[in-house]
Amino acid sequence: MSVNKFVNQEAEMEVLGSVFLDNKVYKDIIDILTSEDFYSTANGIIFNAMKRLYLKGSPIDATTVVEELGTTLGEVGGVTYIAQLVSSSISASRVMAHCSIVKNKSRRRRLFKAATQFVQDIRGTDKENEELMEYLLNEFKAVEFYEAKRDGSLTEGLDKYIKLLEQRQKGDTGGYATGLKLMDNFSGGFQKQDLVILAARPSMGKSAVALNIAANMAVDNGLEVAMFQLEMSKISTIERLMANRTSIDMSKLKKGAIEDEQWMQIVDTSSFLHGSSLSIYDDVYTLKEIRSECKRLKLKSGLDVVFIDYLQLIDNGGNLKSRNEDVSAISRGLKLLAKELDITVVALSQLSRAPETRNNKRPYLSDLRDSGSIEQDADIVMFLYRDDYYDEQSEDAGFIEIIIAKHRNGETGTIKAKWYGKYQKVVA
């Protein structure tokens, strides 16, 4: 007997029949199925009638369902079909298995519809390839998270919050550790759905600090991390990463002045990095491309944290009237990306020249370049400052300050970390 990959009418009838048999099972399936999951329009209408009865606290039986259906009773096959459903199940114990079948068939139909529409668009429209891929990835993403959609009830949120408190009580903040212990102890790490801005004046070390954190997360903690380099090449990024992980002077790497023992370090580190979950891109420049690649990674292998170096270099199409509007749209787009994919987005940002004109050159939030929306959209804003950049005789020579100037859900303050410029390494 052949199996229909798109429909299982028996499973649909078993689900509805189980509810008639035992009303209690409806509370288990209401968060899994919707009326759209039923291939049969009649079954979907009956499911909705059951839902209305359930929400009113009324019993769900043949009489109440017929009454609830009212004038739509004829559309579902009348009393005869309701009676058939009532007698279609002899046990409610397997309702979850039948729910799973109905849901899987529904998802298969959605995938088929999306793929068919994609093929039609390729053949019949002049849409850009990126736009077509964006559509397909969005559809696949919608199918992936179809089961996760919920209403605005507090029930699920409160359950999650209690579990989060239990985690925190055990010392687990639920955040992604940066590998910089002082910062993790202070901030609790980076949280899912957060937009983190890491900003500094040129030559302060923001690219190096971002790469440190990205490597700590991917190589040491096994997180799925993507880094989009809009300024440096992949080779330059790998060279910094190699200096960081081997503690070999960057100048020696650039000159090729490598000793035999150091070669062994490089080979071992290369092998170790090769197996890590860090992806580096140096040929993705637009917000649309970044979104598409992140969605592809999320579907393919999962994605936890994204680093972008740096925000002002992202191309948003240039359709807006001013650079301020353009950067505002980009920062908002990055925040929405973090929420949509349930990931952390860390975007590096330039600062205006204002700090150079002050005696105290530490940055302020007002120094964020091009748009006040960056501060508004960000959950965390971190500045980097090295006093010895301006004063070689500084008492803080060899240190880098990580200034947490905005923390939507926590404290602000400053952390001092040790800075090893020749190794592109920061330790806290």
C-alpha positions in Angstrom: 0.0 0.0 0.0 1.5 3.4 -1.0 1.8 6.1 1.6 0.6 9.6 0.7 3.4 12.0 1.7 1.1 15.0 1.9 -2.2 13.7 3.5 -3.3 11.2 6.1 -7.1 11.5 6.5 -7.2 8.6 9.0 -4.8 10.5 11.4 -6.9 13.6 11.1 -10.0 11.7 12.0 -8.2 9.9 14.9 -7.2 13.2 16.4 -10.8 14.6 16.3 -12.2 11.3 17.5 -9.8 11.2 20.4 -11.2 14.6 21.6 -14.7 13.3 21.5 -13.5 10.2 23.5 -11.6 12.2 26.1 -11.9 16.0 26.3 -8.8 16.3 28.4 -6.5 15.5 25.4 -7.5 18.8 23.7 -5.3 20.8 26.1 -2.3 18.7 24.8 -3.0 19.3 21.1 -4.2 22.9 21.1 -0.5 24.1 21.2 0.6 21.7 18.5 -2.1 21.9 15.8 -4.0 24.7 14.1 -7.0 24.4 11.8 -4.7 25.0 8.9 -2.8 21.8 9.6 -5.8 19.7 8.5 -5.9 18.9 4.8 -9.6 18.4 5.1 -11.4 21.8 5.3 -14.2 20.0 7.2 -11.8 18.7 9.8 -10.3 22.2 10.2 -13.7 23.7 10.8 -14.6 21.0 13.3 -11.2 21.6 15.1 -12.0 25.3 15.4 -15.5 24.5 16.8 -13.8 22.3 19.4 -11.4 25.0 20.3 -14.2 27.6 20.9 -16.0 25.1 23.1 -12.7 24.3 25.0 -12.0 28.0 25.6 -15.5 28.5 26.9 -15.1 25.5 29.3 -18.0 23.6 27.6 -17.9 19.9 27.2 -17.0 18.6 23.7 -19.4 16.0 22.4 -21.5 15.4 19.3 -24.4 17.6 20.6 -22.3 20.6 21.6 -20.1 20.5 18.4 -23.2 20.3 16.2 -24.7 23.3 18.1 -21.4 25.2 17.8 -21.1 24.5 14.1 -24.6 26.0 13.5 -25.0 27.0 9.9 -21.7 25.5 8.9 -22.8 22.0 9.9 -23.6 21.2 6.2 -20.1 22.2 5.1 -18.5 19.5 7.2 -20.8 16.6 6.1 -23.6 17.1 8.6 -24.5 15.0 11.7 -23.5 11.8 9.8 -19.8 12.9 9.6 -19.8 14.0 13.2 -21.1 10.6 14.2 -18.4 9.0 12.1 -15.8 10.9 14.0 -17.2 10.0 17.4 -16.9 6.3 16.5 -13.6 6.6 14.7 -11.4 6.3 17.8 -11.4 3.6 20.4 -8.6 5.0 22.5 -7.2 8.5 23.2 -3.8 7.2 24.3 -2.2 7.6 20.9 -3.5 11.0 20.1 0.0 12.6 20.3 1.3 10.1 17.7 -1.6 11.0 15.4 -1.0 14.8 16.1 2.6 14.3 15.0 1.5 12.7 11.7 -1.0 15.5 11.0 1.7 18.2 11.7 4.4 16.5 9.6 2.0 16.2 6.6 1.1 19.8 7.0 4.7 20.9 7.1 5.4 18.7 4.0 2.6 20.5 2.1 4.0 23.9 3.1 7.5 23.0 1.9 6.1 21.7 -1.4 4.1 24.9 -1.9 7.1 27.1 -1.1 9.3 25.1 -3.5 6.7 25.1 -6.3 6.3 28.9 -5.9 10.1 29.3 -6.0 10.4 27.4 -9.3 7.5 29.4 -10.8 9.2 32.6 -9.8 12.5 31.5 -11.3 10.8 30.7 -14.6 8.4 33.6 -14.8 9.8 36.7 -13.1 12.7 39.0 -13.3 13.4 39.1 -9.6 17.0 39.2 -8.5 18.6 35.9 -7.3 19.0 37.3 -3.8 15.3 38.2 -3.6 14.3 34.7 -4.7 16.6 33.1 -2.1 15.3 35.4 0.6 11.8 34.3 -0.2 12.7 30.6 -0.1 14.7 30.9 3.1 11.9 32.8 4.8 9.4 30.1 3.8 11.6 27.3 5.1 12.2 29.3 8.3 8.4 29.7 8.7 8.0 26.0 8.4 10.8 25.3 10.9 9.3 27.5 13.5 5.6 26.8 12.6 5.1 24.6 15.7 6.7 27.2 18.0 4.1 29.9 17.3 2.0 30.8 20.4 -0.6 33.3 21.4 0.0 36.2 23.8 -0.8 34.2 26.9 1.5 34.6 29.9 1.5 30.9 30.7 4.4 29.9 28.5 6.4 33.0 29.3 6.0 32.5 33.0 7.1 28.9 32.8 10.2 29.9 30.9 10.9 32.7 33.4 10.7 30.3 36.4 13.1 27.9 34.6 15.5 30.8 33.9 15.4 31.9 37.6 16.2 28.3 38.5 19.2 28.3 36.1 20.4 31.6 37.5 20.2 30.3 41.1 22.6 27.5 40.0 25.0 30.1 38.6 23.9 29.7 34.9 22.8 33.1 33.6 21.5 31.6 30.4 23.8 33.9 28.4 26.7 33.0 26.0 30.0 33.3 27.8 32.4 35.7 26.1 35.5 34.0 27.5 36.5 37.2 29.3 35.7 36.2 32.8 35.5 39.7 34.4 33.0 40.7 31.7 31.0 37.6 32.0 30.8 38.0 35.8 29.7 41.6 35.4 27.2 41.2 32.5 26.2 37.6 32.6 27.4 37.1 29.0 25.5 37.9 25.8 21.8 37.0 25.7 19.8 35.5 22.8 17.9 38.2 20.8 20.3 40.9 22.0 22.0 43.4 19.7 25.4 44.2 21.1 27.3 47.2 19.8 31.1 47.2 20.3 32.4 50.7 19.4 35.7 52.5 19.5 37.9 55.0 17.7 40.3 53.6 15.1 43.3 51.5 16.4 41.7 50.9 19.8 41.4 47.1 19.1 37.7 46.6 18.5 38.3 44.1 15.7 40.8 42.2 17.8 38.5 42.1 20.8 35.6 40.9 18.7 37.7 38.2 17.2 38.9 37.1 20.7 35.3 36.8 21.8 34.2 35.0 18.6 37.0 32.5 18.9 36.4 31.9 22.6 32.7 31.2 21.9 33.3 29.0 18.9 36.6 27.2 19.6 36.4 26.9 23.3 32.7 26.8 24.0 31.4 25.0 20.8 28.9 27.7 19.9 27.9 28.2 16.2 29.5 31.6 15.4 29.6 33.5 12.1 31.8 36.6 11.5 31.2 39.0 8.6 34.3 40.9 7.8 33.4 44.0 5.7 36.8 45.6 6.1 39.5 42.9 6.5 40.1 39.9 4.2 39.6 36.3 5.5 43.3 35.8 5.4 44.1 38.8 7.5 41.4 37.7 10.0 42.9 34.2 10.1 46.4 35.7 10.7 45.1 37.7 13.7 43.4 34.6 15.0 46.6 32.5 14.6 48.6 35.1 16.5 45.9 35.2 19.2 45.7 31.4 19.7 49.5 30.6 19.4 50.9 33.8 21.1 53.3 34.2 18.2 54.1 37.9 17.5 52.1 39.3 14.6 55.2 40.9 13.1 56.9 37.5 12.9 53.9 36.0 11.1 53.8 38.9 8.6 57.5 38.5 7.9 57.4 34.7 7.9 60.1 34.6 10.6 58.9 31.4 12.0 61.0 29.0 14.1 60.5 25.2 13.8 58.8 25.0 17.2 56.4 27.7 16.2 55.6 25.9 13.0 54.4 23.0 15.1 52.2 25.4 17.1 50.7 26.8 13.9 50.0 23.4 12.4 48.4 22.1 15.6 46.3 25.3 16.0 45.3 25.2 12.3 44.0 21.7 12.7 42.2 22.6 15.9 40.6 25.7 14.3 39.6 23.7 11.2 37.3 21.6 13.3 35.7 24.6 15.1 32.2 26.0 14.5 33.5 29.5 13.5 32.6 30.7 10.0 34.3 33.8 8.5 32.9 35.7 5.5 34.7 38.5 3.6 32.5 38.7 0.5 29.1 39.5 2.0 28.4 43.3 2.0 24.7 44.0 2.1 22.2 43.7 4.9 20.0 41.4 2.7 23.0 39.1 2.1 23.9 39.0 5.7 20.3 38.1 6.6 20.1 35.4 3.9 23.4 33.8 5.0 22.4 33.8 8.6 19.1 32.1 7.8 20.9 29.5 5.7 23.3 28.8 8.5 20.5 28.6 11.1 18.7 26.0 8.9 21.9 24.0 8.0 23.8 23.7 11.2 22.4 26.1 13.7 23.5 29.6 14.6 24.1 31.2 18.0 26.1 34.4 17.6 26.9 36.7 14.7 29.7 39.3 14.6 29.7 42.1 12.0 32.9 44.2 11.4 31.6 46.9 11.0 28.1 48.4 11.0 28.8 51.6 8.9 30.2 49.5 6.1 27.0 47.5 5.5 25.3 48.4 2.2 21.6 48.8 2.6 20.8 49.6 -1.0 21.2 53.4 -0.7 17.5 54.1 -1.2 17.1 56.3 1.8 17.5 60.1 1.8 20.4 60.4 4.3 23.2 58.4 5.8 21.5 58.8 9.2 18.4 57.1 7.9 20.4 54.4 6.2 22.3 53.5 9.4 19.1 53.7 11.4 17.5 51.1 9.0 20.6 48.9 9.3 20.7 48.9 13.1 17.0 48.2 13.3 17.4 45.4 10.7 20.2 43.8 12.9 18.0 44.0 16.0 15.1 42.3 14.1 17.5 39.6 12.8 18.6 38.8 16.4 15.0 38.4 17.5 13.8 36.5 14.4 16.6 33.9 14.5 16.8 33.9 18.4 20.6 34.7 18.2 23.0 37.4 19.5 24.2 39.9 17.0 27.4 41.8 17.8 28.0 44.7 15.5 31.2 46.8 15.6 30.7 50.5 15.2 32.8 53.6 14.5 32.7 56.6 16.8 32.7 60.3 15.8 35.8 62.4 16.2 34.3 64.1 19.3 36.5 62.1 21.8 39.6 63.5 20.2 38.5 67.1 21.0 38.1 66.4 24.8 40.7 66.2 27.5 39.0 63.0 28.7 38.9 60.9 25.5 36.8 58.1 26.9 33.7 57.7 24.6 30.2 58.7 25.5 26.9 57.3 24.0 26.5 60.6 22.1 29.8 59.7 20.2 28.1 56.9 18.3 28.5 57.8 14.6 25.8 58.5 12.1 22.7 57.7 14.0 21.1 57.9 17.4 19.1 54.8 16.5 22.2 52.6 17.2 21.9 53.5 20.9 18.2 53.1 20.8 18.2 49.6 19.1 21.1 48.2 21.1 20.6 46.1 24.2 24.3 46.5 25.2 26.7 49.3 24.1 30.4 48.7 24.9 33.2 51.1 24.2 36.9 50.3 24.1 39.5 52.7 25.4 43.3 52.4 25.8 44.9 55.3 27.7 48.4 54.4 26.4 47.3 55.1 22.9 47.2 58.8 23.8 49.9 58.7 26.6 52.8 56.3 26.3 53.7 57.0 29.9 50.2 56.2 31.2 49.9 54.2 34.4 47.4 52.0 32.6 49.8 51.1 29.8 49.1 47.6 28.6 45.4 47.7 29.6 42.3 48.2 27.7 39.1 49.5 29.2 35.8 47.8 28.3 33.2 50.4 29.1 29.6 49.1 29.3 27.8 52.4 28.7 24.3 50.9 28.1 22.9 47.6 29.4 19.2 47.3 28.9 18.8 44.5 31.4 21.8 45.0 33.7 24.4 47.3 35.2 26.8 49.7 33.4 30.4 50.1 34.4 34.0 49.6 33.3 36.2 46.5 33.2 39.9 46.6 32.8 41.5 43.9 30.7 45.1 43.1 29.8 46.0 44.0 26.3 48.7 42.2 24.3 48.8 44.1 21.0 51.5 42.0 19.3 49.4 38.9 19.9 46.0 40.6 19.2 44.9 39.2 22.5 42.8 40.5 25.4 42.6 38.8 28.7 40.1 39.6 31.5 
